[in-house]
Amino acid sequence: MSRESYNDLLAFIAVARERSFTRAAAKLGVSQSALSHTIRALEAKMGVRLLTRTTRSVSPTQAGERLMLNVAPRFQEIEAELAAVGELRDKPAGTIRITTTEHAAEMVLWPRLAKLLPDYPQIKVEVTVESRFADIVSERYDIGVRLGDELARDMTAVRIAPDMRVAVVGSPDYLAERPLPLKPQDLADHECLNLRLMSHGDLYVWEFKKDKHPVNVRVEGQLTFNGTRQVLHAALAGFGLAYVPEEMAGPHLAEGRLQQVLQDWCPTFTGYHLYYPSRRQLSRAMAVLIEALRYPVQDT
């Protein structure tokens, strides 16, 4: 296959990943018409259709899926090796893409990135905040951040935060008008602020545990959000009870803006970990970032 064909394959991989000629063209820095011409030429050269196109979507055909499964990882390996060679320079450099939750981004990642990055101006970090579980391999993230209980077995994990306790909280005005819940089942008599998980679209089930007896409760309420920060704001405004990390609610509890309930039922979860594919060779930039995030934090 000619060198030009390799470029055509990279163009196909970009379109198949983005499921859009418009987004792929923007990423590649070419016009949409030029990219469409490249894909048509590649399909003609191979004698098989690689993409199914409609007015609203683009998706790989069976042949296209096979190329994505077997060829795309090879290009990723080449890119990784080129990046590793680039790391032989004096200073760590490169872009690191991270997928994480809102709470982890605010409470763990940002404080340490703000301290680290001024010393490494050639390291660039792209942080994507999302509640869904992204496939970091297929979506080309370098690092994912999730609670330790949620990690896949084929990943290398590094703890970056202590264990996390959750809290059920409400404003004093809200709680003054209703009896305090004494057990999780009492939440049926309360307005609860729901969190929708973007990974599969379901509402988060509130998890409790007392004397080694777990209890899961599906709560009801007027408001549903897809981020814990918005849930917390609604609780502060008196719209109901929120199930949030205790650390996030802490300042508001200390100043009396929120009141905690069901303390003896609220569990502690394994703290945040960063993770990446076990077979991946770390770049110098990745190694520097991981050490900066590793828990417990080492004073320098």
C-alpha positions in Angstrom: 0.0 0.0 0.0 1.3 3.4 -0.9 2.2 6.1 1.7 -0.8 8.1 0.4 -3.1 5.2 1.3 -1.9 5.4 4.9 -3.1 9.0 5.0 -6.4 7.9 3.5 -6.8 5.3 6.3 -6.1 7.9 8.9 -8.9 10.0 7.3 -11.3 7.1 7.4 -10.4 6.4 11.1 -11.2 10.0 12.0 -14.6 9.9 10.3 -15.5 6.5 11.8 -14.6 7.7 15.3 -16.4 11.1 15.1 -19.4 9.6 13.2 -19.3 12.9 11.3 -17.5 14.3 8.3 -17.8 17.8 9.7 -16.2 17.1 13.0 -13.5 14.8 11.4 -12.6 17.5 8.9 -12.3 20.1 11.7 -9.9 17.7 13.6 -7.8 17.0 10.5 -7.7 20.6 9.4 -9.1 19.9 5.9 -12.3 20.8 4.1 -15.3 18.6 4.4 -15.5 18.2 0.6 -11.8 17.2 0.4 -12.3 14.6 3.2 -15.4 13.2 1.4 -13.3 12.9 -1.8 -10.5 11.1 0.1 -13.0 8.5 1.6 -14.6 7.9 -1.8 -11.2 7.3 -3.4 -10.2 4.9 -0.6 -13.4 2.9 -1.0 -12.8 2.8 -4.8 -9.3 1.6 -4.3 -10.3 -1.1 -1.8 -13.4 -2.1 -3.8 -15.6 -2.1 -0.7 -17.8 0.5 1.0 -16.4 1.5 4.4 -19.0 4.0 5.6 -22.8 4.1 5.6 -23.9 7.7 5.0 -27.3 9.2 5.6 -28.4 12.8 5.9 -28.1 12.7 9.6 -25.4 10.2 10.5 -22.3 8.4 9.4 -21.4 4.9 10.6 -18.9 2.2 9.6 -20.1 -0.8 7.5 -19.1 -4.3 8.4 -15.9 -3.9 6.4 -15.3 -0.5 8.1 -15.8 -2.0 11.6 -13.2 -4.6 10.8 -10.7 -2.0 9.7 -11.4 0.0 12.9 -11.0 -3.1 15.0 -7.7 -4.3 13.5 -6.0 -1.3 11.9 -6.9 1.7 14.1 -5.0 0.2 17.2 -1.9 -0.1 15.0 -1.9 3.6 14.3 -2.4 4.3 18.0 0.7 2.2 18.8 2.7 4.1 16.2 1.6 7.4 17.6 2.5 6.2 21.1 6.0 5.2 20.0 6.5 8.5 18.3 5.4 10.3 21.4 7.8 8.2 23.5 10.7 9.1 21.2 9.7 12.7 21.5 10.0 12.3 25.3 13.8 12.0 24.9 13.9 15.7 24.8 15.1 17.6 27.9 11.7 18.5 29.3 8.5 16.5 29.5 6.1 17.6 26.8 2.9 16.6 25.1 -0.9 16.7 25.5 -2.6 14.5 28.1 -6.4 14.0 27.8 -8.3 13.1 30.9 -11.9 12.1 31.4 -13.3 12.6 35.0 -16.3 13.4 37.1 -17.2 16.9 38.1 -16.4 16.3 41.8 -13.0 14.8 41.1 -12.1 17.6 38.7 -12.9 20.3 41.2 -11.6 18.7 44.4 -8.7 16.6 43.3 -7.4 17.3 39.8 -7.6 21.1 39.6 -5.7 21.9 42.9 -2.8 19.7 41.9 -2.7 20.7 38.3 -2.6 24.3 39.3 0.4 23.6 41.4 2.2 21.3 38.8 1.7 23.0 35.4 3.6 26.2 35.9 6.7 24.2 36.3 6.1 22.2 33.1 4.9 24.7 30.4 5.3 22.1 27.6 2.8 19.8 29.2 -0.8 20.4 28.0 -3.8 18.9 29.8 -7.3 18.6 28.4 -9.9 17.7 31.1 -13.3 16.4 30.0 -16.0 16.4 32.8 -18.7 13.8 32.3 -20.8 11.5 34.5 -20.8 8.7 32.0 -18.1 6.0 31.9 -16.0 6.8 28.8 -14.1 4.0 27.0 -10.7 5.6 27.3 -9.1 3.4 24.7 -11.6 3.8 21.9 -12.2 7.5 22.7 -8.4 8.1 22.9 -8.2 9.4 26.4 -4.9 9.0 28.1 -6.2 8.8 31.7 -9.6 8.2 33.3 -10.5 9.2 36.9 -13.2 7.3 38.8 -13.9 5.8 42.2 -11.8 2.7 43.0 -14.8 0.4 43.0 -15.7 1.3 39.4 -12.4 0.4 37.7 -12.0 -2.3 34.9 -9.6 -5.2 35.7 -7.4 -4.7 32.7 -6.4 -1.2 33.8 -3.5 0.0 35.8 -4.9 2.1 38.7 -3.2 4.7 40.9 -5.0 6.1 44.0 -5.2 9.9 43.9 -7.5 10.6 46.8 -8.6 9.2 50.2 -11.8 7.2 50.7 -14.9 9.3 50.1 -17.9 9.4 52.4 -21.3 10.6 51.1 -23.8 12.7 52.9 -27.6 13.3 52.7 -28.2 17.1 53.2 -30.9 19.6 53.0 -31.4 23.3 53.9 -32.7 24.1 57.4 -35.8 25.7 55.9 -36.7 22.6 54.0 -36.1 20.3 57.0 -38.0 22.5 59.3 -41.2 21.7 57.4 -40.9 17.9 57.4 -40.0 15.2 59.9 -36.3 14.2 59.8 -35.7 10.9 58.0 -34.4 8.3 60.5 -33.9 5.5 58.0 -33.5 5.3 54.2 -37.1 4.2 53.7 -38.3 7.5 55.2 -37.0 9.3 52.0 -40.3 8.3 50.4 -41.9 11.2 52.3 -39.3 13.7 51.0 -38.5 15.7 47.9 -35.2 14.2 46.8 -32.8 15.6 44.1 -32.1 13.0 41.5 -28.9 12.5 39.5 -29.1 11.0 36.1 -26.1 8.9 35.0 -25.1 9.7 31.4 -23.4 6.3 31.0 -26.8 4.5 30.7 -29.4 7.1 31.3 -30.7 5.7 34.5 -31.2 7.6 37.8 -28.6 7.0 40.4 -29.9 4.8 43.2 -29.0 6.1 46.6 -26.7 3.6 48.4 -26.8 3.2 52.2 -25.2 0.8 54.7 -25.6 0.2 58.4 -24.2 -2.7 60.5 -23.0 -4.4 57.2 -26.6 -4.3 55.8 -26.8 -2.4 52.5 -30.0 -0.7 51.5 -30.5 0.9 48.1 -33.3 3.4 47.6 -34.8 4.9 44.4 -35.9 8.4 45.4 -38.5 10.7 43.9 -38.5 14.5 43.5 -39.3 17.4 41.3 -35.8 18.0 40.0 -33.2 15.9 38.2 -29.7 16.9 37.2 -26.7 15.2 35.6 -24.1 16.9 37.8 -23.6 16.9 41.6 -22.8 20.6 41.8 -26.2 21.4 40.4 -27.8 18.9 42.9 -26.0 20.7 45.7 -27.2 24.2 44.6 -30.8 22.9 44.5 -30.5 21.6 48.1 -29.1 25.0 49.2 -32.1 26.6 47.6 -34.4 24.5 49.6 -35.8 22.2 46.9 -35.1 18.9 48.7 -32.5 16.5 50.0 -29.3 15.8 48.1 -27.0 12.8 48.1 -23.5 14.3 47.6 -19.8 13.8 48.6 -19.5 14.9 52.2 -16.4 16.9 51.3 -18.4 18.9 48.8 -21.1 19.8 51.4 -18.6 20.4 54.2 -18.3 24.2 54.0 -22.1 24.6 53.8 -22.6 22.3 56.8 -20.0 24.2 58.8 -21.7 27.6 58.1 -25.3 26.3 58.7 -26.6 26.6 55.2 -27.1 22.8 55.1 -28.1 20.2 57.7 -27.0 16.5 57.5 -29.4 13.6 58.0 -29.0 9.8 58.0 -25.4 10.1 59.1 -25.3 6.6 60.6 -26.5 5.2 57.2 -24.2 7.0 54.9 -21.4 4.7 53.4 -17.8 5.4 52.6 -16.6 4.5 49.1 -13.1 3.7 47.9 -11.5 7.0 46.9 -10.7 8.3 43.4 -8.1 6.5 41.3 -6.7 7.4 37.9 -6.4 4.6 35.4 -4.9 3.8 32.0 -4.5 0.6 29.9 -2.1 -1.8 31.5 0.0 -2.4 28.3 0.5 1.3 27.7 4.1 2.7 27.8 4.1 5.9 29.9 5.5 9.1 28.3 7.6 11.3 30.6 4.7 13.8 30.7 2.3 11.1 31.8 4.8 9.9 34.5 5.2 13.4 35.8 1.5 14.0 36.0 0.8 10.6 37.7 3.4 11.3 40.4 1.9 14.7 41.0 -1.6 13.2 41.5 -0.6 10.1 43.5 -2.1 9.9 47.0 -0.9 10.5 49.6 0.6 13.7 48.2 4.3 14.1 48.8 5.5 17.5 50.0 8.2 19.0 47.9 
